[in-house]
Amino acid sequence: MHSLTAVEQFLDERAHGFLKRAPVGGLRWKLAEFLVFGLKQAWACIFGASLLAVIFGARLWYPADAALARNDFLTIAAVVIQVVMVATKLETLRELRVIVLFHLVGTVMELFKTDVGSWSYEAEGFLRVGAVPLFSGFMYASVGSYMVRVYRLFDLRFARYPRRWITAIVALGIYVNFFSHHFVFDFRWVLLAAVALVFGRCVMHFRVFRRSFRMPLLVSFLLVALFIWIAENIATWSHAWLYPSQVNGWHMVSPDKLLSWFLLMIISVVLVAWVYKPVPPDEPVRRAVPRGSAAREVLRAAPPESAAPSGTAAGKASRDSPR
């Protein structure tokens, strides 16, 4: 059951009231769908974007002689962002559990990777474990926040999603390889082939406004990995962390890292799928809405073949179409 938060329900109702006047068909209709897509993506990224903005701002304006170390400031800022997200009901407690899991999984990897010299942080501050400042775990948590938010904002559904126990084995292999490749053979290309085999037939269905769309799941993994790589370039420029080749002068992160982020996406999707069980596109599901809203729950129907004016019964079915 995919529930909107109270804030999201309020925004959703206001947005529908405004966007339902958009004509069906033609350029304006396409622009409306594109606008909603962009706004939903931005809303899903709110945690990561806020944290990245703080990291970027600290690079430009944080005083070098401040009593509080910059890394400690970033950790406190990350905690404040997370508390605000939950207190204002921008994230649910159920989602917070997933985000905490991402935080723990990421911190364990950070401890190992900094120890073997894969990347490094500035040795400052007290809010750290070994050489790893605590704000680093929030960067993984921001990925988790995006994943769980985009799952419900776009009403995601999946055709031919593989059995979850198989995806768990692949994800475990990927996670272990992040550690083991420092000592034994690097199996990332083998794991990439396994990902293609397991997820290759899966198609993701997602609803924007009036229409539902579909995309091969592997393509969505690649697109998200690309955006994470762009954010990584901003973060390393801000000296949130540095790769060994960047210590003596910053340069763009190698595109080779796209493969690492792509594989990390598999771990992310598998973790979220254990909380939000993937639903096929032809299976109705009840979507809960917060108390006090006009409709207590909406039975999701199959996606329409074409859009219809929102004031008609067909238009309502289109708005309520599943992922």
C-alpha positions, 0 to 999 in steps of 0.5 A: 500500500503506497501512502502519500504523506499529509503534505504530499496529499495536500500538494497532490490535490492542489496540483490536480486542481490546477493541472486538470485544466491542461488540454489533452493532446498537443504540445501543452499536454506533453509539457504538463506531463514533463513538468509534473515528471520534473517536479516529482523527481525534484520532490523525491530528491529533496533529502539528497538535494538539501544535503548536497546544497549544504555540502556545496555551501560549506565548501564556499562559505564555511569559515576555515577558522570556525570552532566547529569543524566543517565535517561536524557541521555537515553531520549536524546539518544532516541530522537536522534535515532528517529530523525536519523531514520526519517532523513535517511528515515529508517522510514516513516512519516506515520509510525512515526504517529503510533509510536507516538501513541504507545508512548502516550498510553505507557506513560499513562500506565507508569504514572499509573503503577508507581503510584500504585507501579507496577514498579519504576524508579530511581528518577533522572533527569529533563526530566520526568513526575512525576516519569516517565522518558520520555525515557520510552515512547520510549520503547513502541514506539520501539514495534510500530516501530517493528510492522509497519516495520515487516508489510511491510518487510515481506509483511504480509497478513492475512487469516480470519482476524477478523473484525477490530471493534471487535478487537478494542473492545478486545484491549480496554478491555485489555488496561482498564484491565491493569488499572482496575485490581488494583481495581476490578476483574482481567479479563486477563484470560477472555480476553485471552479466548476472544483473542483466540476466535477472532484471533484463526482462523486467519493465517498470511502469510509472504514472506521471499525471494523466498517463502511465509510461513504461521503461526497461528497469535496467535503463532506469538503473543507469539513469539514476546512476548517472545522476548520482555520478553527477552529484558525486562530482559536485561532492568531491569538488566540495571536498566532502571526500576525495579519491586518491587521484584528486588529492593534489588537484580536483578533476572529474570522477572517472566515468568508470564509477558509473558501473559501481553506482549502477551496481549499487542501484541493484542493492538499493532496489532490493532493499526497498523491494523487501519493504514495498513488495513489487506489484505487477501492472495489472494487479489493483492495489488500494492506495491509502490517503491521510485522514481528513482527506475527501477520499479515504482510499482509492482503488487503483485501476489498470493504466489506460491506453490513452488520456481522456479529459480529467472531468470525465469518468475516463479522465478519472480512471487515467488519473488513478491509473497504476504504476 
